[in-house]
Structures are given as C-alpha cells and as structure tokens.
Amino acid sequence: QHSKTTTMALQSHHTRRGIPPRMLFLFLFAICGLVGAQQQQDPTTLNGGSVLAMAGDGCVALAVDKRFGSGPQMVNIAPRHVLMPHPKLMVAFTGLEGDIQSLSQTLSIEVNSKHNRAMGFMSSSTSSRTISPRAMATLISHILYGRRKAPYYVEPLLVGLKDGEPFLCSYDLIGAQSRSQAFCVAGVASKSLYGTAEALWRPGLTSEELVQVCGKAFLSALERDCLSGYGAIVYLITSDGVSEYDLACRND
C-alpha cells in the first residue's frame, strides 16, 4: 500500500510539472478576457461617474463628478446631470446616459403634471405647493419598478430637506430604496466612497464643515478610480437655498 501511494504521488507530481507554460498562459489570458468582457457588458459602468450625499445639522450636501466616458475612453468633461424640482430637493443620476435622460424627463413630466393638478385653477404665484422628498422618493421607486422587465440602467440618488431635516435615499435598478441618516453613494467608485465617507463623516456637521468633509471624502475616493473624476461639484442645500462649490482634482 505504501508503494502504491508513492507511485500515485510521483504520477501527480509528474502531471503538475508536465503542464506546458504556453497552455497555462492561454488559460490565464482567457480568464482575464472573460472578466474584462463581463465588466464591459455592465451598462451602469459604461459612462462612469460617481455621486456622494451627506447629511449635516439642518443641511445636506451632494457631490457629483465631471467625467463622462465610454469605458476607459474619456468623451467629455461636464458636471453630472442633476434634477432640481425646487431648491430643497435634488436628484442625481449615475449609469447609462441615454437612460439617465429618459428617466429625468419622465420625472420632470410627472412632477409638473402632479403640480398642475394640485394647483387647479390657481396661478403659480399664489400656489406654494411643492413635492416633498418622501413623495419624490416614492415616485422614483414607482417609475423604476414599472420598468422592471426592461429597466433603466440608472442608479438615482435623492437628497432634500423636509422641515429642516435631511433626507437621503438611493436606489437600485428596479426602485428598491436605501435610506440613510448619514450618507449615500452611487456610481462606479461606490466601494471607495463607502470607505472614505465612513472614515470622515460624523454627526452634527455644520454647513461649512459638511462641505469640507463631503468634498474631501469624494475627492479621496475619485483618486482611486479611473472612471470618475476630472473635477467635482458640491451642492449644499440649506434652509436658505442651494450653494454650489467647484472642486478641482487630478485629470489623469
């Protein structure tokens, strides 16, 4: 029995040594090609881009990057599309650009339609009704779930203020909500954003501190992702309105 075991061990060792290096190289090359093809087939990462939202004390910040690409190729540098129904509510988008435009237009039409029905015969100057963050979150979920069989390849991120309290909500492709009292992320650099945001965010941030913390966390994550960056815009929503901050970062 000992002789048989030794013979099998020698045969196994001979088999391992007998694999030609060329075959091993081809095998590894095929695996790398398969992984790369799977990544390129993901429509949500084709155009790149990342978004970060953070909550503060009576304020909320939204950071978006400026890179628009087609895979690894850079196409244009412009701030990512943001929908603002009113000064205390904003919706940012990451994903496939064509689907982003379609979803944004659909949301704009639905919000305007509901607003006009609510006004009735009153003029816009006498009506102060605006859609709340919670109602907007439900509307986005309804639209995305209605397209579950042919989904929009978009990950929206909603931020707003309701009675001075921050409201943060992110979504997946079919409208499942993920709400947070601290921060929300979306886009290709989401893994890095989770780490930097968790390390830097703290409760009770003032508006000035929130801008600094959000910008620092966002730029730190962009440094670790090649499909995002080329500058960033931070929107700060307070009871007084919306302020905009333009941040510079690496362009390589």
Legacy VTK file of the C-alpha trace (Angstrom):
# vtk DataFile Version 3.0
C-alpha trace
ASCII
DATASET POLYDATA
POINTS 252 float
0.000 0.000 0.000
2.889 2.351 0.800
4.419 1.613 -2.625
1.095 2.336 -4.356
0.736 5.682 -2.547
4.278 6.682 -3.502
3.627 5.799 -7.154
0.416 7.905 -7.237
2.240 10.863 -5.647
5.011 10.642 -8.243
2.451 10.495 -11.064
0.615 13.538 -9.662
3.905 15.432 -9.335
4.832 14.489 -12.888
1.422 15.665 -14.134
1.806 19.060 -12.442
5.246 19.508 -13.879
4.037 18.361 -17.284
1.645 21.337 -17.882
3.184 23.351 -20.707
3.764 27.028 -19.843
2.020 28.015 -23.071
-1.199 26.270 -22.006
-1.061 27.901 -18.576
-0.613 31.339 -20.179
-3.541 30.790 -22.544
-5.733 29.674 -19.658
-4.932 32.774 -17.583
-5.415 35.016 -20.635
-8.856 33.514 -21.262
-9.888 34.071 -17.632
-8.766 37.718 -17.733
-10.608 38.246 -21.019
-13.790 36.758 -19.576
-13.655 39.017 -16.524
-12.988 42.078 -18.695
-15.864 41.225 -21.021
-18.250 40.887 -18.076
-17.204 44.318 -16.790
-17.622 45.929 -20.217
-21.096 44.427 -20.567
-22.353 46.222 -17.445
-24.286 49.236 -18.805
-24.289 51.030 -15.450
-20.490 51.449 -15.543
-20.088 52.211 -19.273
-20.189 56.008 -18.906
-18.525 56.065 -15.473
-19.322 58.658 -12.846
-19.912 58.713 -9.098
-22.167 60.531 -6.618
-21.947 61.120 -2.860
-24.549 62.622 -0.497
-24.000 63.538 3.159
-26.292 64.805 5.893
-25.444 67.567 8.338
-27.174 69.604 11.009
-30.095 71.129 9.104
-28.293 70.801 5.766
-27.357 68.230 3.148
-24.533 68.076 0.582
-24.471 66.381 -2.826
-21.199 65.813 -4.716
-21.026 64.810 -8.387
-18.031 64.359 -10.658
-17.452 65.767 -14.169
-16.129 62.824 -16.172
-18.242 61.418 -18.995
-16.646 58.495 -20.794
-17.221 55.436 -22.895
-15.496 52.726 -20.913
-11.853 53.746 -20.408
-12.104 56.422 -23.119
-12.862 59.954 -21.917
-15.509 61.723 -24.032
-16.416 64.975 -22.267
-15.863 66.985 -19.085
-19.053 68.462 -17.648
-20.916 68.273 -14.316
-23.116 65.198 -13.998
-26.813 65.735 -14.637
-28.824 66.775 -11.568
-32.591 67.296 -11.448
-33.816 70.015 -9.062
-37.642 70.228 -8.767
-37.246 73.006 -6.172
-34.378 74.491 -4.080
-34.763 71.951 -1.262
-34.818 68.798 -3.391
-32.258 67.356 -5.827
-31.881 64.068 -7.693
-28.511 62.964 -9.086
-28.018 60.090 -11.528
-25.289 57.624 -12.451
-25.483 54.950 -15.124
-26.166 54.802 -18.861
-26.513 58.344 -20.199
-29.426 57.627 -22.530
-31.433 56.060 -19.713
-30.495 58.959 -17.409
-32.001 61.454 -19.853
-35.146 59.354 -20.307
-35.692 58.921 -16.557
-35.011 62.598 -15.849
-37.522 63.690 -18.479
-40.119 61.245 -17.160
-39.665 62.547 -13.617
-39.929 66.168 -14.763
-43.164 65.444 -16.639
-44.684 63.573 -13.687
-43.734 66.275 -11.169
-45.095 69.085 -13.361
-48.269 67.126 -14.047
-48.937 66.477 -10.363
-48.133 70.082 -9.515
-50.568 71.409 -12.145
-53.328 69.094 -10.943
-52.740 70.231 -7.359
-52.951 73.910 -8.329
-56.261 73.546 -10.111
-57.218 76.976 -11.398
-54.779 78.851 -9.151
-51.852 80.670 -10.706
-48.311 79.589 -9.924
-47.741 82.835 -7.989
-50.491 82.014 -5.497
-49.620 78.365 -5.012
-46.742 77.274 -2.788
-47.256 73.527 -3.068
-44.027 71.626 -3.791
-43.307 67.911 -3.896
-41.755 66.589 -0.696
-38.608 64.407 -0.634
-40.615 61.415 0.603
-43.183 61.786 -2.204
-40.405 62.165 -4.780
-38.723 59.030 -3.433
-41.954 57.071 -3.843
-42.446 58.418 -7.376
-38.939 57.338 -8.434
-39.477 53.857 -6.986
-42.809 53.566 -8.813
-41.303 54.549 -12.177
-38.276 52.257 -11.833
-40.343 49.276 -10.697
-42.734 49.818 -13.572
-39.772 49.219 -15.918
-38.522 46.131 -14.084
-38.773 43.915 -17.219
-36.750 46.399 -19.276
-35.088 48.527 -16.597
-33.432 51.889 -16.814
-29.721 51.271 -16.225
-29.648 54.152 -13.763
-28.867 54.479 -10.051
-30.586 57.652 -8.795
-29.664 59.344 -5.538
-32.166 61.726 -3.917
-31.344 64.385 -1.317
-33.524 67.061 0.248
-34.730 68.898 3.314
-38.145 68.434 4.918
-38.896 70.710 7.874
-35.152 71.244 8.308
-34.364 67.510 8.481
-32.060 65.887 5.860
-33.489 63.172 3.633
-31.136 60.802 1.761
-32.262 57.920 -0.443
-30.517 55.773 -3.047
-31.977 53.143 -5.397
-31.108 50.065 -7.363
-32.238 49.424 -10.959
-35.779 48.334 -10.054
-36.504 51.016 -7.468
-35.611 49.408 -4.134
-34.885 52.215 -1.676
-31.934 52.505 0.692
-32.318 55.399 3.123
-29.668 56.729 5.474
-29.275 59.368 8.153
-25.551 59.720 7.409
-24.517 59.327 3.759
-25.424 57.571 0.492
-23.241 56.707 -2.505
-23.755 55.595 -6.101
-21.642 55.007 -9.202
-18.511 53.160 -10.220
-16.445 54.407 -7.247
-19.058 53.399 -4.663
-16.749 50.951 -2.878
-14.094 53.610 -2.319
-16.753 56.176 -1.415
-18.146 53.956 1.329
-14.706 53.739 2.933
-13.803 57.430 2.766
-17.271 58.625 3.794
-17.428 56.271 6.768
-13.988 57.408 7.907
-14.681 61.163 7.674
-18.390 61.680 8.390
-19.581 62.454 11.906
-22.944 63.560 13.311
-23.859 67.208 13.771
-21.754 68.715 10.973
-22.388 72.400 10.286
-22.866 73.578 6.710
-19.231 74.730 6.369
-17.895 71.512 7.899
-20.209 69.415 5.739
-18.889 70.946 2.516
-15.293 70.305 3.572
-15.918 66.724 4.741
-18.040 65.803 1.723
-15.550 67.297 -0.725
-12.566 65.630 0.952
-14.246 62.213 1.078
-15.387 62.500 -2.535
-12.032 63.575 -3.961
-10.185 60.928 -1.932
-12.357 58.224 -3.486
-12.008 59.644 -7.007
-8.232 59.358 -6.709
-8.705 55.567 -6.544
-10.996 55.192 -9.566
-10.076 55.750 -13.214
-13.699 56.008 -14.460
-14.563 59.028 -12.296
-13.061 62.414 -11.561
-11.852 65.322 -13.721
-13.252 67.730 -11.133
-16.319 67.754 -8.915
-19.273 69.923 -7.940
-20.628 70.012 -4.374
-24.181 71.291 -3.906
-25.108 72.420 -0.383
-28.831 72.555 0.454
-29.816 74.633 3.471
-32.948 76.464 4.578
-31.667 79.492 2.628
-31.371 77.650 -0.699
-28.669 75.919 -2.745
-24.980 76.838 -2.848
-22.529 75.413 -5.392
-18.820 74.690 -4.902
-16.468 73.776 -7.748
-13.618 71.436 -6.725
-10.507 70.577 -8.722
-8.815 67.164 -8.737
-6.418 65.083 -10.812
-7.153 64.782 -14.523
-5.321 61.527 -15.257
LINES 1 253
252 0 1 2 3 4 5 6 7 8 9 10 11 12 13 14 15 16 17 18 19 20 21 22 23 24 25 26 27 28 29 30 31 32 33 34 35 36 37 38 39 40 41 42 43 44 45 46 47 48 49 50 51 52 53 54 55 56 57 58 59 60 61 62 63 64 65 66 67 68 69 70 71 72 73 74 75 76 77 78 79 80 81 82 83 84 85 86 87 88 89 90 91 92 93 94 95 96 97 98 99 100 101 102 103 104 105 106 107 108 109 110 111 112 113 114 115 116 117 118 119 120 121 122 123 124 125 126 127 128 129 130 131 132 133 134 135 136 137 138 139 140 141 142 143 144 145 146 147 148 149 150 151 152 153 154 155 156 157 158 159 160 161 162 163 164 165 166 167 168 169 170 171 172 173 174 175 176 177 178 179 180 181 182 183 184 185 186 187 188 189 190 191 192 193 194 195 196 197 198 199 200 201 202 203 204 205 206 207 208 209 210 211 212 213 214 215 216 217 218 219 220 221 222 223 224 225 226 227 228 229 230 231 232 233 234 235 236 237 238 239 240 241 242 243 244 245 246 247 248 249 250 251
